[in-house]
Amino acid sequence: MKVTKKQPLTLDRFEELFALVAARTDSPRSWTVTRAEMEARGYDLKAVNPTAKAAGDTRTPTELLDEIEARGRDVDAAIARLRALLQAEPEA
């Protein structure tokens, strides 16, 4: 949620955080990093969520071409059905 003048940052927004800290557990939006992991990253403290799903397209060029071909066949079949329907209609 966005923090604005009309929606200030209040203690009730931290309820989930307080519960997680007290229980020492993680959530989809919070995680634990060990000292060894921090040292391995050169103490880079950027908050990069390790559980976040990649937003990019992970298909290979071959998979993309296969998808394009399949959709092209679907379009061709739909056009053929439309042409058949148009030919079946009597001319006005």
PDB file of N, CA, C and O in Angstrom, chain B, residues numbered from 101:
ATOM      1  N   MET B 101       0.843  -1.173   0.000  1.00  0.00           N
ATOM      2  CA  MET B 101       0.000   0.000   0.000  1.00  0.00           C
ATOM      3  C   MET B 101       0.890   1.238   0.000  1.00  0.00           C
ATOM      4  O   MET B 101       1.967   1.235   0.596  1.00  0.00           O
ATOM      5  N   LYS B 102       0.449   2.265  -0.651  1.00  0.00           N
ATOM      6  CA  LYS B 102       1.188   3.497  -0.784  1.00  0.00           C
ATOM      7  C   LYS B 102       1.018   4.374   0.458  1.00  0.00           C
ATOM      8  O   LYS B 102      -0.061   4.423   1.049  1.00  0.00           O
ATOM      9  N   VAL B 103       2.076   5.054   0.840  1.00  0.00           N
ATOM     10  CA  VAL B 103       2.018   5.976   1.975  1.00  0.00           C
ATOM     11  C   VAL B 103       1.846   7.390   1.420  1.00  0.00           C
ATOM     12  O   VAL B 103       2.656   7.860   0.621  1.00  0.00           O
ATOM     13  N   THR B 104       0.781   8.056   1.856  1.00  0.00           N
ATOM     14  CA  THR B 104       0.503   9.425   1.424  1.00  0.00           C
ATOM     15  C   THR B 104       0.056  10.239   2.637  1.00  0.00           C
ATOM     16  O   THR B 104      -0.004   9.721   3.752  1.00  0.00           O
ATOM     17  N   LYS B 105      -0.258  11.520   2.411  1.00  0.00           N
ATOM     18  CA  LYS B 105      -0.764  12.351   3.513  1.00  0.00           C
ATOM     19  C   LYS B 105      -2.065  11.779   4.068  1.00  0.00           C
ATOM     20  O   LYS B 105      -2.289  11.778   5.278  1.00  0.00           O
ATOM     21  N   LYS B 106      -2.917  11.294   3.170  1.00  0.00           N
ATOM     22  CA  LYS B 106      -4.204  10.752   3.605  1.00  0.00           C
ATOM     23  C   LYS B 106      -4.093   9.314   4.095  1.00  0.00           C
ATOM     24  O   LYS B 106      -4.990   8.822   4.781  1.00  0.00           O
ATOM     25  N   GLN B 107      -3.011   8.640   3.752  1.00  0.00           N
ATOM     26  CA  GLN B 107      -2.768   7.265   4.210  1.00  0.00           C
ATOM     27  C   GLN B 107      -1.371   7.208   4.835  1.00  0.00           C
ATOM     28  O   GLN B 107      -0.442   6.690   4.215  1.00  0.00           O
ATOM     29  N   PRO B 108      -1.210   7.733   6.051  1.00  0.00           N
ATOM     30  CA  PRO B 108       0.117   7.775   6.672  1.00  0.00           C
ATOM     31  C   PRO B 108       0.583   6.394   7.121  1.00  0.00           C
ATOM     32  O   PRO B 108      -0.200   5.450   7.227  1.00  0.00           O
ATOM     33  N   LEU B 109       1.879   6.312   7.378  1.00  0.00           N
ATOM     34  CA  LEU B 109       2.471   5.082   7.885  1.00  0.00           C
ATOM     35  C   LEU B 109       2.163   4.990   9.376  1.00  0.00           C
ATOM     36  O   LEU B 109       2.640   5.806  10.166  1.00  0.00           O
ATOM     37  N   THR B 110       1.363   3.994   9.759  1.00  0.00           N
ATOM     38  CA  THR B 110       0.946   3.835  11.149  1.00  0.00           C
ATOM     39  C   THR B 110       1.383   2.468  11.667  1.00  0.00           C
ATOM     40  O   THR B 110       1.766   1.591  10.891  1.00  0.00           O
ATOM     41  N   LEU B 111       1.322   2.299  12.976  1.00  0.00           N
ATOM     42  CA  LEU B 111       1.761   1.043  13.595  1.00  0.00           C
ATOM     43  C   LEU B 111       0.978  -0.175  13.110  1.00  0.00           C
ATOM     44  O   LEU B 111       1.533  -1.271  13.029  1.00  0.00           O
ATOM     45  N   ASP B 112      -0.299   0.002  12.786  1.00  0.00           N
ATOM     46  CA  ASP B 112      -1.091  -1.156  12.343  1.00  0.00           C
ATOM     47  C   ASP B 112      -0.554  -1.743  11.040  1.00  0.00           C
ATOM     48  O   ASP B 112      -0.836  -2.903  10.739  1.00  0.00           O
ATOM     49  N   ARG B 113       0.203  -0.989  10.265  1.00  0.00           N
ATOM     50  CA  ARG B 113       0.807  -1.507   9.035  1.00  0.00           C
ATOM     51  C   ARG B 113       1.959  -2.463   9.327  1.00  0.00           C
ATOM     52  O   ARG B 113       2.408  -3.190   8.441  1.00  0.00           O
ATOM     53  N   PHE B 114       2.436  -2.460  10.569  1.00  0.00           N
ATOM     54  CA  PHE B 114       3.578  -3.287  10.937  1.00  0.00           C
ATOM     55  C   PHE B 114       3.190  -4.565  11.677  1.00  0.00           C
ATOM     56  O   PHE B 114       4.068  -5.288  12.146  1.00  0.00           O
ATOM     57  N   GLU B 115       1.908  -4.856  11.790  1.00  0.00           N
ATOM     58  CA  GLU B 115       1.458  -6.041  12.533  1.00  0.00           C
ATOM     59  C   GLU B 115       2.077  -7.325  11.989  1.00  0.00           C
ATOM     60  O   GLU B 115       2.560  -8.159  12.755  1.00  0.00           O
ATOM     61  N   GLU B 116       2.062  -7.479  10.679  1.00  0.00           N
ATOM     62  CA  GLU B 116       2.632  -8.686  10.072  1.00  0.00           C
ATOM     63  C   GLU B 116       4.128  -8.771  10.368  1.00  0.00           C
ATOM     64  O   GLU B 116       4.633  -9.844  10.699  1.00  0.00           O
ATOM     65  N   LEU B 117       4.839  -7.649  10.250  1.00  0.00           N
ATOM     66  CA  LEU B 117       6.266  -7.633  10.531  1.00  0.00           C
ATOM     67  C   LEU B 117       6.550  -8.033  11.968  1.00  0.00           C
ATOM     68  O   LEU B 117       7.429  -8.857  12.221  1.00  0.00           O
ATOM     69  N   PHE B 118       5.810  -7.454  12.916  1.00  0.00           N
ATOM     70  CA  PHE B 118       6.034  -7.779  14.325  1.00  0.00           C
ATOM     71  C   PHE B 118       5.791  -9.259  14.605  1.00  0.00           C
ATOM     72  O   PHE B 118       6.516  -9.871  15.390  1.00  0.00           O
ATOM     73  N   ALA B 119       4.780  -9.832  13.972  1.00  0.00           N
ATOM     74  CA  ALA B 119       4.484 -11.260  14.161  1.00  0.00           C
ATOM     75  C   ALA B 119       5.602 -12.130  13.578  1.00  0.00           C
ATOM     76  O   ALA B 119       5.990 -13.129  14.184  1.00  0.00           O
ATOM     77  N   LEU B 120       6.116 -11.755  12.411  1.00  0.00           N
ATOM     78  CA  LEU B 120       7.186 -12.517  11.776  1.00  0.00           C
ATOM     79  C   LEU B 120       8.482 -12.424  12.575  1.00  0.00           C
ATOM     80  O   LEU B 120       9.186 -13.419  12.747  1.00  0.00           O
ATOM     81  N   VAL B 121       8.790 -11.225  13.060  1.00  0.00           N
ATOM     82  CA  VAL B 121      10.015 -11.050  13.843  1.00  0.00           C
ATOM     83  C   VAL B 121       9.928 -11.842  15.143  1.00  0.00           C
ATOM     84  O   VAL B 121      10.888 -12.507  15.533  1.00  0.00           O
ATOM     85  N   ALA B 122       8.803 -11.775  15.802  1.00  0.00           N
ATOM     86  CA  ALA B 122       8.636 -12.502  17.065  1.00  0.00           C
ATOM     87  C   ALA B 122       8.787 -14.014  16.861  1.00  0.00           C
ATOM     88  O   ALA B 122       9.372 -14.706  17.695  1.00  0.00           O
ATOM     89  N   ALA B 123       8.257 -14.509  15.756  1.00  0.00           N
ATOM     90  CA  ALA B 123       8.327 -15.950  15.483  1.00  0.00           C
ATOM     91  C   ALA B 123       9.599 -16.335  14.723  1.00  0.00           C
ATOM     92  O   ALA B 123       9.881 -17.518  14.534  1.00  0.00           O
ATOM     93  N   ARG B 124      10.366 -15.325  14.286  1.00  0.00           N
ATOM     94  CA  ARG B 124      11.578 -15.543  13.489  1.00  0.00           C
ATOM     95  C   ARG B 124      11.271 -16.397  12.253  1.00  0.00           C
ATOM     96  O   ARG B 124      11.972 -17.370  11.972  1.00  0.00           O
ATOM     97  N   THR B 125      10.218 -16.024  11.521  1.00  0.00           N
ATOM     98  CA  THR B 125       9.842 -16.746  10.305  1.00  0.00           C
ATOM     99  C   THR B 125       9.904 -15.811   9.108  1.00  0.00           C
ATOM    100  O   THR B 125      10.011 -14.594   9.255  1.00  0.00           O
ATOM    101  N   ASP B 126       9.834 -16.393   7.937  1.00  0.00           N
ATOM    102  CA  ASP B 126       9.850 -15.633   6.691  1.00  0.00           C
ATOM    103  C   ASP B 126       8.461 -15.642   6.071  1.00  0.00           C
ATOM    104  O   ASP B 126       7.588 -16.409   6.476  1.00  0.00           O
ATOM    105  N   SER B 127       8.275 -14.775   5.081  1.00  0.00           N
ATOM    106  CA  SER B 127       7.022 -14.716   4.336  1.00  0.00           C
ATOM    107  C   SER B 127       7.369 -14.464   2.872  1.00  0.00           C
ATOM    108  O   SER B 127       8.541 -14.284   2.541  1.00  0.00           O
ATOM    109  N   PRO B 128       6.373 -14.450   1.996  1.00  0.00           N
ATOM    110  CA  PRO B 128       6.679 -14.152   0.585  1.00  0.00           C
ATOM    111  C   PRO B 128       7.282 -12.758   0.390  1.00  0.00           C
ATOM    112  O   PRO B 128       7.933 -12.498  -0.622  1.00  0.00           O
ATOM    113  N   ARG B 129       7.064 -11.865   1.356  1.00  0.00           N
ATOM    114  CA  ARG B 129       7.602 -10.509   1.223  1.00  0.00           C
ATOM    115  C   ARG B 129       8.750 -10.217   2.188  1.00  0.00           C
ATOM    116  O   ARG B 129       9.256  -9.095   2.218  1.00  0.00           O
ATOM    117  N   SER B 130       9.167 -11.204   2.973  1.00  0.00           N
ATOM    118  CA  SER B 130      10.300 -11.011   3.870  1.00  0.00           C
ATOM    119  C   SER B 130      11.102 -12.304   3.931  1.00  0.00           C
ATOM    120  O   SER B 130      10.548 -13.393   3.777  1.00  0.00           O
ATOM    121  N   TRP B 131      12.399 -12.184   4.153  1.00  0.00           N
ATOM    122  CA  TRP B 131      13.261 -13.343   4.144  1.00  0.00           C
ATOM    123  C   TRP B 131      14.462 -13.091   5.025  1.00  0.00           C
ATOM    124  O   TRP B 131      14.765 -11.951   5.378  1.00  0.00           O
ATOM    125  N   THR B 132      15.144 -14.168   5.377  1.00  0.00           N
ATOM    126  CA  THR B 132      16.324 -14.107   6.227  1.00  0.00           C
ATOM    127  C   THR B 132      17.563 -14.326   5.374  1.00  0.00           C
ATOM    128  O   THR B 132      17.580 -15.171   4.479  1.00  0.00           O
ATOM    129  N   VAL B 133      18.595 -13.553   5.668  1.00  0.00           N
ATOM    130  CA  VAL B 133      19.866 -13.682   4.966  1.00  0.00           C
ATOM    131  C   VAL B 133      20.933 -13.968   6.017  1.00  0.00           C
ATOM    132  O   VAL B 133      21.019 -13.276   7.031  1.00  0.00           O
ATOM    133  N   THR B 134      21.732 -14.977   5.771  1.00  0.00           N
ATOM    134  CA  THR B 134      22.782 -15.309   6.734  1.00  0.00           C
ATOM    135  C   THR B 134      23.977 -14.382   6.559  1.00  0.00           C
ATOM    136  O   THR B 134      24.136 -13.726   5.530  1.00  0.00           O
ATOM    137  N   ARG B 135      24.797 -14.348   7.574  1.00  0.00           N
ATOM    138  CA  ARG B 135      26.006 -13.527   7.504  1.00  0.00           C
ATOM    139  C   ARG B 135      26.899 -13.993   6.351  1.00  0.00           C
ATOM    140  O   ARG B 135      27.479 -13.173   5.639  1.00  0.00           O
ATOM    141  N   ALA B 136      27.006 -15.312   6.172  1.00  0.00           N
ATOM    142  CA  ALA B 136      27.831 -15.856   5.082  1.00  0.00           C
ATOM    143  C   ALA B 136      27.325 -15.376   3.725  1.00  0.00           C
ATOM    144  O   ALA B 136      28.121 -15.045   2.845  1.00  0.00           O
ATOM    145  N   GLU B 137      26.001 -15.336   3.553  1.00  0.00           N
ATOM    146  CA  GLU B 137      25.433 -14.850   2.283  1.00  0.00           C
ATOM    147  C   GLU B 137      25.763 -13.378   2.078  1.00  0.00           C
ATOM    148  O   GLU B 137      26.090 -12.963   0.966  1.00  0.00           O
ATOM    149  N   MET B 138      25.679 -12.581   3.153  1.00  0.00           N
ATOM    150  CA  MET B 138      26.008 -11.156   3.042  1.00  0.00           C
ATOM    151  C   MET B 138      27.487 -10.967   2.707  1.00  0.00           C
ATOM    152  O   MET B 138      27.831 -10.120   1.883  1.00  0.00           O
ATOM    153  N   GLU B 139      28.352 -11.741   3.333  1.00  0.00           N
ATOM    154  CA  GLU B 139      29.780 -11.648   3.045  1.00  0.00           C
ATOM    155  C   GLU B 139      30.070 -12.028   1.600  1.00  0.00           C
ATOM    156  O   GLU B 139      30.890 -11.393   0.938  1.00  0.00           O
ATOM    157  N   ALA B 140      29.382 -13.089   1.102  1.00  0.00           N
ATOM    158  CA  ALA B 140      29.588 -13.545  -0.280  1.00  0.00           C
ATOM    159  C   ALA B 140      29.174 -12.485  -1.288  1.00  0.00           C
ATOM    160  O   ALA B 140      29.727 -12.417  -2.386  1.00  0.00           O
ATOM    161  N   ARG B 141      28.194 -11.649  -0.915  1.00  0.00           N
ATOM    162  CA  ARG B 141      27.748 -10.579  -1.812  1.00  0.00           C
ATOM    163  C   ARG B 141      28.512  -9.276  -1.578  1.00  0.00           C
ATOM    164  O   ARG B 141      28.145  -8.233  -2.119  1.00  0.00           O
ATOM    165  N   GLY B 142      29.558  -9.335  -0.783  1.00  0.00           N
ATOM    166  CA  GLY B 142      30.339  -8.130  -0.521  1.00  0.00           C
ATOM    167  C   GLY B 142      29.570  -7.116   0.301  1.00  0.00           C
ATOM    168  O   GLY B 142      29.736  -5.909   0.122  1.00  0.00           O
ATOM    169  N   TYR B 143      28.730  -7.600   1.201  1.00  0.00           N
ATOM    170  CA  TYR B 143      27.907  -6.764   2.086  1.00  0.00           C
ATOM    171  C   TYR B 143      26.953  -5.847   1.302  1.00  0.00           C
ATOM    172  O   TYR B 143      26.605  -4.758   1.760  1.00  0.00           O
ATOM    173  N   ASP B 144      26.551  -6.296   0.147  1.00  0.00           N
ATOM    174  CA  ASP B 144      25.549  -5.565  -0.639  1.00  0.00           C
ATOM    175  C   ASP B 144      24.196  -5.815   0.017  1.00  0.00           C
ATOM    176  O   ASP B 144      23.707  -6.945   0.006  1.00  0.00           O
ATOM    177  N   LEU B 145      23.584  -4.781   0.587  1.00  0.00           N
ATOM    178  CA  LEU B 145      22.353  -4.940   1.365  1.00  0.00           C
ATOM    179  C   LEU B 145      21.092  -4.591   0.573  1.00  0.00           C
ATOM    180  O   LEU B 145      20.052  -4.310   1.169  1.00  0.00           O
ATOM    181  N   LYS B 146      21.169  -4.604  -0.747  1.00  0.00           N
ATOM    182  CA  LYS B 146      19.961  -4.357  -1.543  1.00  0.00           C
ATOM    183  C   LYS B 146      18.915  -5.413  -1.226  1.00  0.00           C
ATOM    184  O   LYS B 146      19.230  -6.592  -1.065  1.00  0.00           O
ATOM    185  N   ALA B 147      17.687  -4.981  -1.139  1.00  0.00           N
ATOM    186  CA  ALA B 147      16.592  -5.898  -0.816  1.00  0.00           C
ATOM    187  C   ALA B 147      16.096  -6.561  -2.098  1.00  0.00           C
ATOM    188  O   ALA B 147      15.187  -6.048  -2.751  1.00  0.00           O
ATOM    189  N   VAL B 148      16.687  -7.690  -2.458  1.00  0.00           N
ATOM    190  CA  VAL B 148      16.286  -8.448  -3.639  1.00  0.00           C
ATOM    191  C   VAL B 148      15.598  -9.711  -3.147  1.00  0.00           C
ATOM    192  O   VAL B 148      16.237 -10.594  -2.575  1.00  0.00           O
ATOM    193  N   ASN B 149      14.289  -9.791  -3.375  1.00  0.00           N
ATOM    194  CA  ASN B 149      13.484 -10.902  -2.872  1.00  0.00           C
ATOM    195  C   ASN B 149      13.859 -12.197  -3.588  1.00  0.00           C
ATOM    196  O   ASN B 149      13.631 -12.319  -4.792  1.00  0.00           O
ATOM    197  N   PRO B 150      14.430 -13.170  -2.868  1.00  0.00           N
ATOM    198  CA  PRO B 150      14.815 -14.424  -3.514  1.00  0.00           C
ATOM    199  C   PRO B 150      13.627 -15.312  -3.876  1.00  0.00           C
ATOM    200  O   PRO B 150      13.788 -16.256  -4.649  1.00  0.00           O
ATOM    201  N   THR B 151      12.437 -15.033  -3.337  1.00  0.00           N
ATOM    202  CA  THR B 151      11.272 -15.853  -3.653  1.00  0.00           C
ATOM    203  C   THR B 151      10.420 -15.243  -4.764  1.00  0.00           C
ATOM    204  O   THR B 151       9.431 -15.844  -5.183  1.00  0.00           O
ATOM    205  N   ALA B 152      10.790 -14.066  -5.239  1.00  0.00           N
ATOM    206  CA  ALA B 152      10.011 -13.409  -6.301  1.00  0.00           C
ATOM    207  C   ALA B 152      10.155 -14.182  -7.603  1.00  0.00           C
ATOM    208  O   ALA B 152      11.238 -14.663  -7.936  1.00  0.00           O
ATOM    209  N   LYS B 153       9.072 -14.295  -8.322  1.00  0.00           N
ATOM    210  CA  LYS B 153       9.087 -14.981  -9.606  1.00  0.00           C
ATOM    211  C   LYS B 153       9.623 -14.049 -10.686  1.00  0.00           C
ATOM    212  O   LYS B 153       9.366 -12.846 -10.668  1.00  0.00           O
ATOM    213  N   ALA B 154      10.356 -14.611 -11.608  1.00  0.00           N
ATOM    214  CA  ALA B 154      10.892 -13.823 -12.714  1.00  0.00           C
ATOM    215  C   ALA B 154       9.749 -13.323 -13.581  1.00  0.00           C
ATOM    216  O   ALA B 154       8.824 -14.071 -13.896  1.00  0.00           O
ATOM    217  N   ALA B 155       9.818 -12.058 -13.963  1.00  0.00           N
ATOM    218  CA  ALA B 155       8.746 -11.464 -14.741  1.00  0.00           C
ATOM    219  C   ALA B 155       8.947 -11.647 -16.242  1.00  0.00           C
ATOM    220  O   ALA B 155       8.010 -11.465 -17.021  1.00  0.00           O
ATOM    221  N   GLY B 156      10.145 -12.001 -16.646  1.00  0.00           N
ATOM    222  CA  GLY B 156      10.444 -12.109 -18.069  1.00  0.00           C
ATOM    223  C   GLY B 156       9.952 -13.392 -18.703  1.00  0.00           C
ATOM    224  O   GLY B 156       9.578 -14.342 -18.014  1.00  0.00           O
ATOM    225  N   ASP B 157       9.957 -13.405 -20.016  1.00  0.00           N
ATOM    226  CA  ASP B 157       9.567 -14.578 -20.781  1.00  0.00           C
ATOM    227  C   ASP B 157      10.762 -15.524 -20.839  1.00  0.00           C
ATOM    228  O   ASP B 157      11.841 -15.129 -21.281  1.00  0.00           O
ATOM    229  N   THR B 158      10.585 -16.742 -20.408  1.00  0.00           N
ATOM    230  CA  THR B 158      11.694 -17.690 -20.348  1.00  0.00           C
ATOM    231  C   THR B 158      11.682 -18.701 -21.488  1.00  0.00           C
ATOM    232  O   THR B 158      12.464 -19.651 -21.485  1.00  0.00           O
ATOM    233  N   ARG B 159      10.800 -18.500 -22.461  1.00  0.00           N
ATOM    234  CA  ARG B 159      10.737 -19.442 -23.579  1.00  0.00           C
ATOM    235  C   ARG B 159      11.944 -19.248 -24.503  1.00  0.00           C
ATOM    236  O   ARG B 159      12.464 -18.142 -24.651  1.00  0.00           O
ATOM    237  N   THR B 160      12.367 -20.344 -25.111  1.00  0.00           N
ATOM    238  CA  THR B 160      13.479 -20.297 -26.061  1.00  0.00           C
ATOM    239  C   THR B 160      12.953 -19.815 -27.412  1.00  0.00           C
ATOM    240  O   THR B 160      11.746 -19.850 -27.656  1.00  0.00           O
ATOM    241  N   PRO B 161      13.858 -19.363 -28.296  1.00  0.00           N
ATOM    242  CA  PRO B 161      13.409 -18.954 -29.636  1.00  0.00           C
ATOM    243  C   PRO B 161      12.649 -20.066 -30.364  1.00  0.00           C
ATOM    244  O   PRO B 161      11.680 -19.788 -31.070  1.00  0.00           O
ATOM    245  N   THR B 162      13.073 -21.306 -30.204  1.00  0.00           N
ATOM    246  CA  THR B 162      12.379 -22.432 -30.843  1.00  0.00           C
ATOM    247  C   THR B 162      10.962 -22.572 -30.289  1.00  0.00           C
ATOM    248  O   THR B 162      10.018 -22.790 -31.049  1.00  0.00           O
ATOM    249  N   GLU B 163      10.811 -22.447 -28.978  1.00  0.00           N
ATOM    250  CA  GLU B 163       9.477 -22.528 -28.370  1.00  0.00           C
ATOM    251  C   GLU B 163       8.587 -21.390 -28.858  1.00  0.00           C
ATOM    252  O   GLU B 163       7.399 -21.596 -29.103  1.00  0.00           O
ATOM    253  N   LEU B 164       9.149 -20.199 -29.001  1.00  0.00           N
ATOM    254  CA  LEU B 164       8.369 -19.065 -29.504  1.00  0.00           C
ATOM    255  C   LEU B 164       7.916 -19.309 -30.940  1.00  0.00           C
ATOM    256  O   LEU B 164       6.766 -19.037 -31.284  1.00  0.00           O
ATOM    257  N   LEU B 165       8.809 -19.817 -31.771  1.00  0.00           N
ATOM    258  CA  LEU B 165       8.440 -20.112 -33.165  1.00  0.00           C
ATOM    259  C   LEU B 165       7.364 -21.186 -33.234  1.00  0.00           C
ATOM    260  O   LEU B 165       6.444 -21.091 -34.046  1.00  0.00           O
ATOM    261  N   ASP B 166       7.472 -22.214 -32.383  1.00  0.00           N
ATOM    262  CA  ASP B 166       6.448 -23.255 -32.337  1.00  0.00           C
ATOM    263  C   ASP B 166       5.096 -22.666 -31.955  1.00  0.00           C
ATOM    264  O   ASP B 166       4.069 -23.031 -32.527  1.00  0.00           O
ATOM    265  N   GLU B 167       5.100 -21.752 -30.981  1.00  0.00           N
ATOM    266  CA  GLU B 167       3.858 -21.095 -30.547  1.00  0.00           C
ATOM    267  C   GLU B 167       3.258 -20.258 -31.673  1.00  0.00           C
ATOM    268  O   GLU B 167       2.049 -20.284 -31.900  1.00  0.00           O
ATOM    269  N   ILE B 168       4.108 -19.520 -32.372  1.00  0.00           N
ATOM    270  CA  ILE B 168       3.632 -18.694 -33.496  1.00  0.00           C
ATOM    271  C   ILE B 168       3.029 -19.572 -34.577  1.00  0.00           C
ATOM    272  O   ILE B 168       1.967 -19.258 -35.115  1.00  0.00           O
ATOM    273  N   GLU B 169       3.707 -20.683 -34.902  1.00  0.00           N
ATOM    274  CA  GLU B 169       3.184 -21.599 -35.921  1.00  0.00           C
ATOM    275  C   GLU B 169       1.840 -22.177 -35.507  1.00  0.00           C
ATOM    276  O   GLU B 169       0.921 -22.252 -36.323  1.00  0.00           O
ATOM    277  N   ALA B 170       1.714 -22.584 -34.254  1.00  0.00           N
ATOM    278  CA  ALA B 170       0.462 -23.171 -33.770  1.00  0.00           C
ATOM    279  C   ALA B 170      -0.666 -22.152 -33.851  1.00  0.00           C
ATOM    280  O   ALA B 170      -1.773 -22.471 -34.285  1.00  0.00           O
ATOM    281  N   ARG B 171      -0.382 -20.932 -33.432  1.00  0.00           N
ATOM    282  CA  ARG B 171      -1.427 -19.897 -33.513  1.00  0.00           C
ATOM    283  C   ARG B 171      -1.768 -19.557 -34.958  1.00  0.00           C
ATOM    284  O   ARG B 171      -2.916 -19.249 -35.279  1.00  0.00           O
ATOM    285  N   GLY B 172      -0.773 -19.615 -35.818  1.00  0.00           N
ATOM    286  CA  GLY B 172      -1.021 -19.382 -37.244  1.00  0.00           C
ATOM    287  C   GLY B 172      -1.957 -20.437 -37.819  1.00  0.00           C
ATOM    288  O   GLY B 172      -2.837 -20.129 -38.622  1.00  0.00           O
ATOM    289  N   ARG B 173      -1.757 -21.688 -37.399  1.00  0.00           N
ATOM    290  CA  ARG B 173      -2.654 -22.765 -37.868  1.00  0.00           C
ATOM    291  C   ARG B 173      -4.076 -22.533 -37.348  1.00  0.00           C
ATOM    292  O   ARG B 173      -5.051 -22.771 -38.062  1.00  0.00           O
ATOM    293  N   ASP B 174      -4.185 -22.068 -36.100  1.00  0.00           N
ATOM    294  CA  ASP B 174      -5.513 -21.767 -35.545  1.00  0.00           C
ATOM    295  C   ASP B 174      -6.197 -20.664 -36.346  1.00  0.00           C
ATOM    296  O   ASP B 174      -7.391 -20.747 -36.633  1.00  0.00           O
ATOM    297  N   VAL B 175      -5.435 -19.632 -36.707  1.00  0.00           N
ATOM    298  CA  VAL B 175      -5.990 -18.524 -37.494  1.00  0.00           C
ATOM    299  C   VAL B 175      -6.405 -19.027 -38.869  1.00  0.00           C
ATOM    300  O   VAL B 175      -7.479 -18.679 -39.361  1.00  0.00           O
ATOM    301  N   ASP B 176      -5.565 -19.840 -39.487  1.00  0.00           N
ATOM    302  CA  ASP B 176      -5.898 -20.388 -40.809  1.00  0.00           C
ATOM    303  C   ASP B 176      -7.193 -21.201 -40.759  1.00  0.00           C
ATOM    304  O   ASP B 176      -8.031 -21.099 -41.654  1.00  0.00           O
ATOM    305  N   ALA B 177      -7.349 -22.004 -39.713  1.00  0.00           N
ATOM    306  CA  ALA B 177      -8.559 -22.820 -39.572  1.00  0.00           C
ATOM    307  C   ALA B 177      -9.785 -21.929 -39.370  1.00  0.00           C
ATOM    308  O   ALA B 177     -10.849 -22.203 -39.926  1.00  0.00           O
ATOM    309  N   ALA B 178      -9.644 -20.871 -38.582  1.00  0.00           N
ATOM    310  CA  ALA B 178     -10.772 -19.958 -38.347  1.00  0.00           C
ATOM    311  C   ALA B 178     -11.153 -19.240 -39.631  1.00  0.00           C
ATOM    312  O   ALA B 178     -12.339 -19.065 -39.911  1.00  0.00           O
ATOM    313  N   ILE B 179     -10.173 -18.827 -40.412  1.00  0.00           N
ATOM    314  CA  ILE B 179     -10.457 -18.156 -41.692  1.00  0.00           C
ATOM    315  C   ILE B 179     -11.156 -19.117 -42.643  1.00  0.00           C
ATOM    316  O   ILE B 179     -12.094 -18.729 -43.338  1.00  0.00           O
ATOM    317  N   ALA B 180     -10.709 -20.366 -42.679  1.00  0.00           N
ATOM    318  CA  ALA B 180     -11.344 -21.358 -43.552  1.00  0.00           C
ATOM    319  C   ALA B 180     -12.807 -21.551 -43.150  1.00  0.00           C
ATOM    320  O   ALA B 180     -13.675 -21.655 -44.016  1.00  0.00           O
ATOM    321  N   ARG B 181     -13.090 -21.601 -41.838  1.00  0.00           N
ATOM    322  CA  ARG B 181     -14.485 -21.751 -41.385  1.00  0.00           C
ATOM    323  C   ARG B 181     -15.319 -20.533 -41.782  1.00  0.00           C
ATOM    324  O   ARG B 181     -16.461 -20.672 -42.221  1.00  0.00           O
ATOM    325  N   LEU B 182     -14.747 -19.348 -41.626  1.00  0.00           N
ATOM    326  CA  LEU B 182     -15.476 -18.131 -42.012  1.00  0.00           C
ATOM    327  C   LEU B 182     -15.767 -18.112 -43.514  1.00  0.00           C
ATOM    328  O   LEU B 182     -16.864 -17.748 -43.939  1.00  0.00           O
ATOM    329  N   ARG B 183     -14.779 -18.506 -44.304  1.00  0.00           N
ATOM    330  CA  ARG B 183     -15.000 -18.539 -45.765  1.00  0.00           C
ATOM    331  C   ARG B 183     -16.108 -19.544 -46.117  1.00  0.00           C
ATOM    332  O   ARG B 183     -16.940 -19.276 -46.984  1.00  0.00           O
ATOM    333  N   ALA B 184     -16.112 -20.690 -45.446  1.00  0.00           N
ATOM    334  CA  ALA B 184     -17.137 -21.688 -45.694  1.00  0.00           C
ATOM    335  C   ALA B 184     -18.509 -21.146 -45.322  1.00  0.00           C
ATOM    336  O   ALA B 184     -19.483 -21.393 -46.033  1.00  0.00           O
ATOM    337  N   LEU B 185     -18.600 -20.409 -44.217  1.00  0.00           N
ATOM    338  CA  LEU B 185     -19.871 -19.811 -43.817  1.00  0.00           C
ATOM    339  C   LEU B 185     -20.330 -18.769 -44.823  1.00  0.00           C
ATOM    340  O   LEU B 185     -21.514 -18.697 -45.151  1.00  0.00           O
ATOM    341  N   LEU B 186     -19.393 -17.959 -45.314  1.00  0.00           N
ATOM    342  CA  LEU B 186     -19.750 -16.937 -46.312  1.00  0.00           C
ATOM    343  C   LEU B 186     -20.215 -17.570 -47.609  1.00  0.00           C
ATOM    344  O   LEU B 186     -21.138 -17.056 -48.241  1.00  0.00           O
ATOM    345  N   GLN B 187     -19.605 -18.669 -48.024  1.00  0.00           N
ATOM    346  CA  GLN B 187     -20.002 -19.329 -49.263  1.00  0.00           C
ATOM    347  C   GLN B 187     -21.351 -20.025 -49.107  1.00  0.00           C
ATOM    348  O   GLN B 187     -22.083 -20.177 -50.086  1.00  0.00           O
ATOM    349  N   ALA B 188     -21.686 -20.448 -47.897  1.00  0.00           N
ATOM    350  CA  ALA B 188     -22.956 -21.127 -47.657  1.00  0.00           C
ATOM    351  C   ALA B 188     -24.121 -20.149 -47.640  1.00  0.00           C
ATOM    352  O   ALA B 188     -25.260 -20.546 -47.887  1.00  0.00           O
ATOM    353  N   GLU B 189     -23.852 -18.853 -47.347  1.00  0.00           N
ATOM    354  CA  GLU B 189     -24.931 -17.854 -47.298  1.00  0.00           C
ATOM    355  C   GLU B 189     -25.373 -17.497 -48.720  1.00  0.00           C
ATOM    356  O   GLU B 189     -24.548 -17.348 -49.621  1.00  0.00           O
ATOM    357  N   PRO B 190     -26.684 -17.364 -48.902  1.00  0.00           N
ATOM    358  CA  PRO B 190     -27.157 -16.936 -50.228  1.00  0.00           C
ATOM    359  C   PRO B 190     -26.814 -15.446 -50.435  1.00  0.00           C
ATOM    360  O   PRO B 190     -26.861 -14.655 -49.492  1.00  0.00           O
ATOM    361  N   GLU B 191     -26.479 -15.088 -51.649  1.00  0.00           N
ATOM    362  CA  GLU B 191     -26.198 -13.691 -51.991  1.00  0.00           C
ATOM    363  C   GLU B 191     -27.469 -12.878 -51.878  1.00  0.00           C
ATOM    364  O   GLU B 191     -28.540 -13.328 -52.285  1.00  0.00           O
ATOM    365  N   ALA B 192     -27.355 -11.676 -51.324  1.00  0.00           N
ATOM    366  CA  ALA B 192     -28.550 -10.820 -51.168  1.00  0.00           C
ATOM    367  C   ALA B 192     -28.853 -10.046 -52.403  1.00  0.00           C
ATOM    368  O   ALA B 192     -29.820  -9.285 -52.433  1.00  0.00           O
TER     369      ALA B 192
END
